[in-house]
């Protein structure tokens, strides 16, 4: 099972495109400490974290989980701020 999570974390790092953990965490709307734990393999990523990565990085869950080989593209407009607001609104309901 650890191999799968290592692959997921590798893909998260690819999706980060060289961005710092601090900046990435801020985009995701989570603490730097939480992001660091996931990205450095100290904790298994939550579904919420993976969902946020997919939305903010414009990548599919299939790619993030290693089910497809197509990485995120830069061809789509950056909607991270808009999507972050949408995620926060959804999460407030729960």
C-alpha positions as CSV (number, residue, x, y, z in Angstrom):
1,X,0.0,0.0,0.0
2,X,2.9,2.4,0.7
3,X,4.0,2.1,-2.9
4,X,0.7,3.5,-4.0
5,X,1.0,6.5,-1.6
6,X,4.5,7.1,-2.7
7,X,3.3,7.4,-6.3
8,X,0.5,9.7,-5.3
9,X,2.9,12.0,-3.4
10,X,5.2,12.0,-6.4
11,X,2.4,13.2,-8.5
12,X,1.3,15.8,-6.0
13,X,4.9,17.1,-6.2
14,X,4.7,17.2,-10.0
15,X,1.4,19.1,-9.7
16,X,3.1,21.6,-7.4
17,X,5.4,22.6,-10.3
18,X,8.2,23.7,-8.0
19,X,6.0,25.8,-5.8
20,X,7.0,25.9,-2.1
21,X,5.0,23.9,0.4
22,X,4.0,27.2,2.1
23,X,2.6,28.7,-1.2
24,X,0.9,25.4,-2.1
25,X,-0.7,25.0,1.3
26,X,-2.0,28.5,1.1
27,X,-3.6,27.8,-2.4
28,X,-5.2,24.6,-1.0
29,X,-6.5,26.4,2.1
30,X,-4.7,24.2,4.6
31,X,-1.9,24.7,7.1
32,X,1.7,24.5,5.9
33,X,2.3,21.8,8.6
34,X,-0.5,19.6,7.2
35,X,0.7,20.0,3.7
36,X,4.3,19.2,4.7
37,X,3.1,16.0,6.5
38,X,1.4,14.8,3.3
39,X,4.0,15.9,0.8
40,X,6.9,14.5,2.8
41,X,5.1,11.2,3.5
42,X,4.7,11.6,7.3
43,X,1.0,11.1,6.9
44,X,-1.2,9.5,4.3
45,X,-3.1,12.2,2.4
46,X,-6.7,12.6,3.2
47,X,-9.4,12.5,0.5
48,X,-10.1,16.2,1.2
49,X,-6.4,17.0,0.5
50,X,-6.4,15.0,-2.8
51,X,-9.7,16.7,-3.9
52,X,-8.2,20.1,-3.2
53,X,-5.0,19.2,-5.2
54,X,-7.2,18.1,-8.2
55,X,-9.2,21.3,-8.1
56,X,-6.3,23.8,-7.5
57,X,-3.9,22.1,-9.9
58,X,-6.4,21.3,-12.6
59,X,-5.6,17.6,-12.6
60,X,-7.8,14.6,-12.6
61,X,-8.1,12.2,-9.7
62,X,-7.4,9.4,-12.1
63,X,-4.0,11.0,-12.9
64,X,-3.3,11.8,-9.3
65,X,-4.0,8.3,-8.2
66,X,-1.9,6.8,-11.0
67,X,-4.8,5.4,-13.1
68,X,-3.9,7.7,-16.1
69,X,-0.6,9.0,-17.4
70,X,-1.8,12.5,-18.4
71,X,-0.3,15.1,-16.1
72,X,-1.9,18.5,-15.4
73,X,-1.6,21.0,-18.2
74,X,-1.1,24.7,-18.3
75,X,-3.6,25.1,-21.1
76,X,-6.5,25.9,-18.8
77,X,-6.9,29.3,-17.2
78,X,-5.9,29.6,-13.6
79,X,-9.1,29.3,-11.6
80,X,-7.4,28.4,-8.2
81,X,-8.8,31.4,-6.3
82,X,-12.4,30.8,-7.6
83,X,-12.1,27.1,-6.9
84,X,-10.7,27.7,-3.4
85,X,-13.8,29.8,-2.6
86,X,-16.0,27.0,-3.9
87,X,-14.2,24.3,-1.9
88,X,-14.4,26.4,1.3
89,X,-18.1,27.0,0.8
90,X,-18.7,23.3,0.3
91,X,-16.6,22.3,3.4
92,X,-18.4,24.9,5.6
93,X,-21.6,22.9,5.0
94,X,-20.0,19.8,6.6
